[in-house]
Amino acid sequence: MNIRSITAPNPGPFTLDGTRTYLLGDSIILDPGPAIESHIDAILAEMPRVRSIFITHRHGDHAPAALPLKERSGAQIIAPPGVLDATDRIVSDGEVIEGLEVIATPGHTAEHVCYLTSAGDLFTGDTILGSGTTTIFPPDGNMRDYIASLRRLRAREPKRIWPAHGPTRDDALALIDEYIAHRLQREQQVIAAMAGGARTPADIRRVIYPDLDPRLERAAEIQITAHLEKLREEESSK
């Protein structure tokens, strides 16, 4: 399958150089991106015969362009539940649609899915990025679900990762292992900070990230909260 990408002009701290919209073959768009007119025009110029628009999750840098693309092309929207009211086909875990297997990967959001080809190409949305790590923001984001989703993807042994942000990665298994190890290491840092007397997410953040850019402090505290909720969930399930 011929795979190429167009990067939306929406760079930022969470989108990196912008959201990557993938063009598969001559008829499939995956993660259409934000509803920016120049981005939509660029997609249609490269994919004039688009038939299907796949979406990984509902966030505003991934899904909104599906609506004008559908209006201008007549393509069907294929997405997990709760993404867009105009979705034509709701995906379910394990389905194979136009050569793409749907893998439920809750964690970044509750409805997030990834798509896997038979050749081992894994489209990860925001579950795995090409560089850095993704955000888990409770209550919709769930760290316990997220780590389970990473392990589920690892078990499928993908060959390449095509993330929504950052470069394509040919070291799929190593990257997933790195993601899992990073989250577990951070969890141990949270536990150690609490053992040392830290009690609030802000207290823990000051221990783990002593020199953090003040603009990122709130995001770090939300990530710590996600780890704390995971620990509480695991304790209550014992």
Secondary structure, 3 states (H helix, E strand, C coil): CCEEEEECCCCECCCECCCEEEEECCCEEECCCCCCHHHHHHHHHHCCCCCEEECCCCCCCCCCCHHHHHHHHCCEEEECCCCCCCCCEECCCCCEECCEEEEECCCCCCCCEEEECCCCEEEEECCCCCCCCCCCCCCCCCHHHHHHHHHHHHHCCCCEEEECCCCCECCHHHHHHHHHHHHHHHHHHHHHHHHCCCCCHHHHHHHHCCCCCHHHHHHHHHHHHHHHHHHHHHHHCC
